Amino acid sequence: MSSGVKQPIGQKRLTNIAVVRYKKKGKRFEVACYKNKIVNWRNGIEKDLDEVLQTTTVFVNVSKGVLAKHEDLVDVFGTADEEKVCRLILAEGDTQISDKERELEFATLFKDVAGVLADKCINPDTQRPYTLSMIERALRDVHFSVDPKRGAKQQALQALPQLQSKLRIERARMRLRLVTPLSAKPELDRLLAAQGANIEYQDLGLNGQQLTTVCLADPGCYRAIHALAASLPGGRLEVIALAATGEGSAQDAFDAGPAAPMRPAAAAPAAEPVLASEERRNGVAAAPAGAARPAPQRRASEPGAHAQPDPGAEVLYAAGPIAELPERYAARRERFAELDTLQPGWSVELRGRRGGDDAVDAFFVSPAGDSVGSFANARRAALAAHKMAACTGS
């Protein structure tokens, strides 16, 4: 047994600590914190002060256990409340980040850079994005290192040229919708062509005076397109997608070695004529310069297919002009007269339903002899033909 009696230690041992130092008016103050909590507190992730500080005591020297004097706290901070002083020192003091904290910060920033590239870039061959793991592996293969003093997006743009030596990758385009006056169409087309944008389709509004254009453009062209839309009366620019991509993800291309030289992109197809999308929806054949375009055919099982008359139903009014409907169908005649106003020459056939009820179905035939089914389909087709006639000046 030991021959002497040991005096108990009256000191509070502070281990596994990170010291935050603050100097003002020639006096130094320190607080003892947990190593992995200071950054979380300053970033707003940690809200509980007790989870950050090992003790709310303010020190002059933490390692020696020298406490700050009451008079010094009042002189420098204007208060003797140690909790308020600790909050100020945590916010403005100097700290040394531990190895594990620095390692976590670098890993998080690296993942953020890879996430930006995965969100903003695509494979130009498939128009699909790469997965996050593929981007991270490619960044490691090109020996990319992050800079903690710069943002993730800025470093992602810097890393893109390096990745192009390993992957078929490029910046995804933005999908934009522009609403402009119809008279500004030549100016808009010139700007989009100069900026290298691809027009997906153009369509007229119901009033026939506004033109809606959907296009794909590089992010760097956004300001020029926005400036044009803002300068036009009634002009409007909407962002449909910040990164227009296809569905799914690109296939892994790492094992194939360095990417092949970039092939020149094929010339973009010419923009569809105004009202082309309207014609496809309504099944109306447009008449562009050259040859007529056949109307698309739909199966009866598809949504929007034209209803066909029931052969066994009673014919109440054989196919004929709308204006010659009998007097007992005067209400229908007045309603259907809108078709002849938009496009003269429509015919209608009325049939009763089986089962003995009084319901009557109307089936319409266009001036070209095409059966379009219900009144709703006929009205859309007549409206499209009316707009087309207005555009061509006929």
Backbone hydrogen bonds, N-H to C=O, Kabsch-Sander energy under -0.5 kcal/mol:
donor,donor_aa,acceptor,acceptor_aa,energy
6,K,4,G,-0.5
13,R,11,Q,-0.8
15,T,13,R,-0.7
18,A,33,C,-2.7
20,V,31,V,-2.0
21,R,19,V,-0.5
21,R,94,D,-2.9
22,Y,29,F,-2.7
24,K,27,K,-2.3
27,K,24,K,-1.8
29,F,22,Y,-2.8
30,E,59,F,-3.0
31,V,20,V,-1.6
33,C,18,A,-2.7
33,C,31,V,-0.5
34,Y,52,V,-2.4
35,K,16,N,-0.6
37,K,34,Y,-1.3
38,I,34,Y,-0.6
41,W,37,K,-2.1
42,R,38,I,-2.2
43,N,39,V,-1.9
44,G,41,W,-1.0
45,I,40,N,-2.1
46,E,40,N,-1.4
49,L,47,K,-0.6
51,E,48,D,-1.0
52,V,49,L,-1.4
53,L,49,L,-2.6
54,Q,32,A,-2.3
55,T,32,A,-0.8
59,F,30,E,-3.2
60,V,66,V,-3.3
61,N,66,V,-1.6
65,G,61,N,-0.9
65,G,62,V,-0.5
66,V,61,N,-1.9
67,L,65,G,-0.6
68,A,58,V,-2.4
73,L,69,K,-1.8
74,V,70,H,-1.9
75,D,71,E,-2.2
76,V,72,D,-2.4
77,F,73,L,-2.5
78,G,73,L,-0.7
78,G,74,V,-1.0
79,T,73,L,-0.8
82,E,80,A,-0.8
85,V,81,D,-2.0
86,C,82,E,-2.5
87,R,83,E,-2.0
88,L,84,K,-1.9
89,I,85,V,-2.4
90,L,86,C,-2.6
91,A,87,R,-1.8
92,E,88,L,-2.3
93,G,89,I,-2.5
94,D,21,R,-3.2
96,Q,19,V,-0.6
97,I,95,T,-0.6
102,R,98,S,-2.5
103,E,99,D,-2.4
104,L,100,K,-2.4
105,E,101,E,-2.4
106,F,102,R,-2.3
107,A,103,E,-2.2
108,T,104,L,-2.4
109,L,105,E,-2.2
110,F,106,F,-2.4
111,K,107,A,-2.0
112,D,108,T,-2.0
113,V,109,L,-2.3
114,A,110,F,-2.2
115,G,111,K,-2.2
116,V,112,D,-2.1
117,L,113,V,-2.0
118,A,114,A,-2.3
119,D,115,G,-1.9
120,K,116,V,-2.3
121,C,117,L,-1.6
122,I,170,E,-2.5
123,N,128,R,-2.7
127,Q,123,N,-2.9
128,R,123,N,-0.6
135,I,131,T,-1.8
136,E,132,L,-2.4
137,R,133,S,-2.2
138,A,134,M,-2.1
139,L,135,I,-2.4
140,R,136,E,-1.9
141,D,137,R,-2.0
142,V,138,A,-1.8
143,H,140,R,-1.2
144,F,139,L,-2.6
150,R,147,D,-1.9
155,Q,151,G,-1.8
156,A,152,A,-2.0
157,L,153,K,-2.0
158,Q,154,Q,-1.4
159,A,155,Q,-2.0
160,L,156,A,-1.2
163,L,159,A,-2.1
164,Q,160,L,-1.7
165,S,162,Q,-1.1
166,K,163,L,-2.1
167,L,163,L,-3.0
169,I,167,L,-1.2
170,E,122,I,-2.0
172,A,120,K,-3.2
174,M,217,A,-3.2
175,R,241,A,-2.4
176,L,174,M,-0.6
176,L,215,C,-2.7
177,R,238,E,-2.7
178,L,213,T,-3.2
179,V,236,R,-2.8
180,T,178,L,-0.5
180,T,211,L,-2.5
182,L,209,Q,-2.7
184,A,181,P,-1.4
185,K,182,L,-1.6
188,L,184,A,-2.4
189,D,185,K,-2.7
190,R,186,P,-2.1
191,L,187,E,-2.0
192,L,188,L,-2.6
193,A,189,D,-2.1
194,A,190,R,-2.3
195,Q,191,L,-2.1
196,G,193,A,-0.8
197,A,192,L,-2.6
198,N,216,L,-2.4
199,I,197,A,-0.6
200,E,198,N,-0.6
200,E,214,V,-2.7
201,Y,214,V,-1.4
203,D,212,T,-2.5
205,G,210,Q,-2.2
208,G,205,G,-1.2
211,L,180,T,-3.7
212,T,203,D,-3.5
213,T,178,L,-2.9
213,T,211,L,-0.5
214,V,201,Y,-2.4
215,C,176,L,-2.3
216,L,198,N,-2.6
217,A,174,M,-2.4
221,C,218,D,-2.1
222,Y,219,P,-1.3
225,I,221,C,-2.0
226,H,222,Y,-2.8
227,A,223,R,-2.4
228,L,224,A,-1.7
229,A,225,I,-2.3
230,A,226,H,-2.5
231,S,227,A,-1.3
232,L,228,L,-0.8
232,L,229,A,-0.6
235,G,232,L,-2.0
236,R,179,V,-2.0
238,E,177,R,-2.7
240,I,175,R,-2.3
240,I,238,E,-0.7
241,A,175,R,-1.6
244,A,173,R,-3.5
245,T,243,A,-0.7
246,G,127,Q,-4.4
250,A,129,P,-2.6
256,A,253,A,-0.6
257,G,254,F,-1.6
275,L,202,Q,-0.8
276,A,202,Q,-0.5
276,A,273,P,-2.1
279,E,275,L,-2.3
280,R,276,A,-2.1
281,R,277,S,-2.0
282,N,278,E,-1.9
283,G,279,E,-1.6
284,V,279,E,-1.6
291,A,289,A,-0.7
293,R,286,A,-1.9
302,E,299,R,-1.4
305,A,302,E,-1.8
313,A,310,D,-1.8
316,L,314,E,-0.7
316,L,350,L,-2.1
317,Y,350,L,-1.9
320,G,348,V,-1.8
322,I,346,W,-0.9
324,E,321,P,-0.8
325,L,322,I,-1.6
329,Y,326,P,-1.6
330,A,327,E,-1.8
333,R,329,Y,-2.4
334,E,330,A,-2.4
335,R,331,A,-1.8
336,F,332,R,-3.1
337,A,333,R,-1.1
338,E,335,R,-1.0
339,L,336,F,-1.8
340,D,336,F,-0.6
341,T,337,A,-1.5
342,L,338,E,-2.0
343,Q,339,L,-3.1
347,S,365,V,-2.3
348,V,320,G,-2.5
349,E,363,F,-2.3
350,L,317,Y,-1.9
351,R,361,D,-2.5
352,G,314,E,-2.7
353,R,359,A,-1.4
356,G,353,R,-0.7
361,D,351,R,-3.1
363,F,349,E,-2.4
364,F,373,G,-2.3
365,V,347,S,-2.3
366,S,370,D,-3.0
369,G,366,S,-2.2
372,V,364,F,-2.0
372,V,370,D,-0.5
373,G,364,F,-1.0
374,S,372,V,-0.5
378,A,374,S,-2.1
379,R,375,F,-2.9
380,R,376,A,-2.1
381,A,377,N,-2.2
382,A,378,A,-2.6
383,L,379,R,-2.5
384,A,380,R,-2.3
385,A,381,A,-2.2
386,H,382,A,-2.2
387,K,383,L,-2.2
388,M,384,A,-2.4
389,A,385,A,-2.3
390,A,386,H,-1.9
391,C,387,K,-2.2
392,T,388,M,-2.2
393,G,389,A,-0.9
394,S,389,A,-1.2
